[in-house]
């Protein structure tokens, strides 16, 4: 049995040896991907000087001295609307343009007076106050400068990025291919159909829907291969199917402990897989197993059957493996002060505890460890938004202690 840090180092080493290829995807499909190549702005935004509102475009010097008692009157020499080219003619002394929101600024015009701040009289406009240069003008490059770096390599892409990229005319982004993860549940007692009444000795398969939903949120493509009872021959067939599916990572739940029905390790070894580790000094999830198949075959993560242990294994083993395969650095923990709750544990074990992370008035997060932390108890998930970490070498954590934590979903 090895410690968690050793296990993750092995995970990362194997993942880095199976780096995923890059591909260009349409802007509409980038959410959940990882940027594989830095993106710079192909143009400025704003792409040209334009009006921020409907009004009159002119040079600010033309309104010098304008007051309600001594207004300035200018001739309107044209109208500029959004979508038109920039006018070629500069207004002369005593002239201005009528302009619409988003329309390009005419040459030698440096401000826009809102239509409600002037009075139109035929083909002339009366101004009752001056205007400073730049007023109500959106300047070229005010948002993004041309060639400005807008996405770094390794950025986790989400819906936030679509609006700026589309504004800049970026239609394709090079991303690291999403890891393909095949999932299989095991257990005679496990029932996939949540509408089916349970018989004596049965439980619903809570882990499968959680993992199937969580994997895309973590940036993977997931496929579910169902549930097999504790029948070795059926498992062998399913394992063959999973390996033939093109998956990069195979994930199973259950059958990795030391009982008579825990057959996964010996079946993997019979298939030629190399067991990289089996059992980690952590809770929940001590029986976790990690293996790799020869000749560039998929990597294998065997999660324990208890639902919380499966969830912890997904977050702290499968996700770090995915990051390594995508060329991303290790995820760093966040830090907070324990304000409520406590935990006693074996000093040599690491514990991942369901917790609540709260913002405070200062920069420090407050952490509350929730009750009911046993690996078969799921009620804490209703309130939790984080995993607090009680590290090795510490027998207990108490209120006031500084603790590491990870959000339920990586940020």
N, C-alpha and C positions, 0 to 999 in steps of 0.2 A: 504494500500500500504506500503510495507516494503522496506528497503534499500538493496542494492546489497549484502553487506557482510552478512546480516541476511539471505537472500535468499540462498546464497551459503552454509552457515552453515547448513541450513535445507537440501539442496541437498546432502551435504556430509554425514550428519547423516543418511539419508535414504539409501544412496548408501552403506555406511559401514555396514548397517544392511542387505544388500543383496549381500554379498561378493560372487564372482564367484569362482568356483572350479578350481583346477589346472589340467593340463594334460600334458603328454609327447608328443612332436611333433617331426617329422623328421627334420633334419637340414635344408633341402630344404624349409621347411614351416615356419621358425621362423620369417621371416620379418613381422613387425607390431605387434608382440607379446610382452608380458611383462614377463621378467624372474622371475620365482616363486621360484627358489632355486639357491643359489650361485653355480657357476661352477668353479672348480679348474682344473689345467692342469693335465691330467692323465699321462703325460710323459713330458720329456724335449723337447724343440725344440731350437736348433738342437738335435735330439735324439742320435747322436754320433758325435765324431770329424770327420770332413770330409774336403775334399779339395775344395777350392773356385775356382780353375781353373785347366786346364790341365797343367801338368808339372812333377816335380820330387820331391818325398817325401823323406826327410832325416832328420838327426839331425843337427841343426844349427852349432854345434861345428865342424862338418865335413868340413865346408867351411871356417874355420878360416884361415885368411891370403890369401884367394883367390883374385887375381888381374888379370888384362889383361896380365901383364908381368909374373906373377907366378900363372897360373890357377891350379885348383884342379881337378883331374880326378877320377871319381867314377865308379864302376861297377854297371850295372843295373841287379838286381837279380829277377825282376818280374814286372808284370803290374797289377794294381788294377783299376777296372772299377766300375761305379755306379751300385748298385744292388748286388754286391758280398759281401761276408762276409769279416770281417777284417782279413788280413793275420795273420798267427800265428807266422811267423818268423820275428824277429827283424833284421834290416840290421846291419851287422858288420862294423867295421872300414873300410872305403874305399868302402862302398856299398850304394845303394839307390834304390828306387822303381820308376818306371814310374807310374803316377797316373792321373786319369781323374776327371773332375769336378763332385763333389757329391760323389765320392768314399770314403770309410772309410779310415782314416789314419792308416797306419801300426804301430805296436808297436814301441816305442822309436823314433818315427819321430815327430818333433815339428814344421816343416815348409815345405812349398812347393815353389820351384823355378819355375816360369813360363817357359814353353817350349821355348819361344822366347828368354829367357835370358841365355840359355845354348846351347851347340852344341853336338849333338849326333854323335858319331863315332863308328859304329858297336854296340857292347854291352857295350860301355862305354860312359859316358857323361862328357863333359868339362865345368867347371864352372869358370866364370871370376870375380866373386865378392861374398862376403859373404852374409849371410841371417840371420836376427834376428829371435829369437824364436817367434812362433805364426804367422809368416807371411803367408798370404793366407790360413789360416786354420779357418774353422768355428767350434767353440768350442761347446761342449755339453752344452745346456742350455743358449746359448748366446741370444736367443730370448725369450723363456719362460723357467723358471725353473720348474721341476716337483713339483706338488702340489701348484704352484703359483695361487693365486686368479685371475681369468680372467673375471668373470662376477659377478656383485653384484645382489642380489635380488632387483627387481624393475627396472632393466635396460630395457629401451625400445630397443627392438631388431630390427636391420635393416640389409641391405645387407652387411654393413661393417663387421659384425661379422662372416659371413659365412666362409671367407677364413681362419682366424686364428683357428676357431673351427674345420674345416675340416682338417687342417694341424695337429692338435693335436688328430685326430681320434675321435672327439665327434660327434656321429651320432644322438643323441636325446637330447633335452633340455626341461626341465620342465617349462611350461609357465602357466600364468593365462589365463583361457579361454577368448577368445575375447567376449565382450558383443555383444549380438544379438539385433539389433535395427530395428524395423519396422516403416516405414515412410508412412504417408498418407497426401495428399494435399486436401484442401477444397476450394470451391469457384465456383460459377456459371460462373464467368468471365474467369476462368483459363483454358488454352488450353495446353495439354501435347504435342501434335503433332507439332513440330517446323516447319514442312513443310506445315502445313495447313494455308492458308491465314486467317488473322484475320478478323472477322466481327466487326461491330460497338459494342463497349463496352467490347471487349475481350482483354485479354493480354496473352502472353506466360507464361508458368509455369517455370520461371527461377530458383526458389528455389529447385525444385525436382532434376534436374540433378546436381546442386551444392552439395546438401546434400548427394546424392547417391555417388558422387565421394569423398566428404570430409570425410565421415564416415570411409571408409577403411583407408584413410590416417591418421586418428586419432586413428586407431587400433580397429575398430569395424567391425562386419559382418552386412551388410545392406540388407534389403529387402524392395521393394517398392510396396505399395498396391494401387497405382493409385491415381486418383483424384475423389472426389465426389462433386457434386454441392451442393447447400445449401438445401439438402433434408435430414431431420432427419432420416427417415426410412432407407435410404441407408447408412448413417453414422453408424447407429446401427449395421447393418449387417457387415460393414467393421471393426468396432471395435471388433465384435465377432471373425472375421477372424484373426485379428492381435493378439488378446489375445490367440487364439488357436494355433498360429504359434510357440509358445515357445520363443518369443522375451522377452528379459529382460527389454527393454525400448521401449515404444511407443512414437513416435514423430509425431505431426501433425503440419501443417502450416495453419494459418488462423482461423477465427471463434472463436477467444478468446477475442475479445474486448467487447463492450457494446451495439452493434447494434442489430437490430431485427433479423439479420441472424447469430448472434454469439451464437451458441447453444451448444458449446462443454462443457462448465462447467455444465450446467443442465443435459446433457446426462451422463456425468461422475458421477455426484451425484446420478442419477437414477440407475446407475450400481453399486452403493455401494462404489465408490471411495471416498477417503478422500482428499479434496483440502488442500494442505499444504500451498500454497500461490497463489495469483492471483493479478498481477500487482506489478511491482518493480520500484523504483525510478531510472530509467535509460533511456537513449536514445542511439541508437534506441532499441526498444523492450519492452516498458513499459507494454503492456498487457500480458506479458508472464505468463503462468500458469503451476503449478507443482502439481501433485497429485500422490497418491499411491492406488493401489487396495488391498483389504484385502486378508488374507490367503496366503500370499507370492506371490500374483499376480504381474504383471509388474509395473514398475514406468512409469509415464506419463509426458511428457513435451509438452505443447501446445505452439508452436511458433507463433508469429504474422505473418500476411500474407505478409507484405512488404518484398521484397527480402533481403534488407540489415539487417532488424530486424531479419529475419530468420537466416541469416549468423552469426550475433552477438550472437543470442540465442544458436546456435549450438556450437559456440566456447567457450562461457562463462557460459553455463548452462549444456548442454548435455555432453561436454567434462569433466568438473569437476565431473559430476555424474559418468561417465565411470571410471575416475581415482579412485574415492572412492570405486567403486565396485571391482576394481582390487587391492585394498589395497595400492594404491600409495598416497604419501603426496600431499598436494595442490601444484599446479604449482605456482612458484614464478615469479613476473614480472621482466623484465629487466629495465634498467634505461638509459636515454639519455637526451641530452640538446636540447630543441626546437630551431631550427635554422631558420625555415621558417613556416609561417602560424600562425593562432591564433584561438581562439574559445571563444564565449560568451555562457553562459548557466545559467540555474537556479542553484543556489548554492546547493540546497538540492538534485540535481540529479547527477548521475554518467554518463559520456558519453564515449562511445567507438568510436574512430575516426579513419577512414582509413588514414594510414600514410605510409611514407617511412622511413626506418631505414638505416643509412649509417655508415660504418666504417670510422674512422678518423685516423690520424697519431698517436694519443694517444689512451688511452683505453676507452675514452668516445664516445658513439654513438651520431650521430646527427639525429634529428627527424624532418621530415617535415610533417605537417598536410596538407592534400590535399584539394582542393576545392570540392564543391558539396557534402556536407555531409548529405543531406536529405535522409531519409530511403527509398525513392523510386528511388533514383539516384544511378546507379551502375557504372558509368564511372570511378570513382576513383579506382575501383578494377583493372583496367588495369595497374596501376602504383604501387599500394600499395603492401607492403610486411609485414605490421605490423598493429596492432591496438594500437593507443595511448590512454591513459586513462586520462580523466579529472575527478578527484575524487570529492566526496561530500565535501561541505564546501568551494569550490573554485568557484567563479563566472566567472572567465576567466583565460586563460593561454596565455602567451605572449612569444615572442622570448627571449631566455636566461633562461627560466624556466626549472628546472629539472622535467622531466615527466617520468611516468612509461609507459612501452609498452610491448606488447606480440607479438611474431612472428605470422604470419598468420597460419603457421603450428608449433606445439610445437617442440622444439629442444631436 
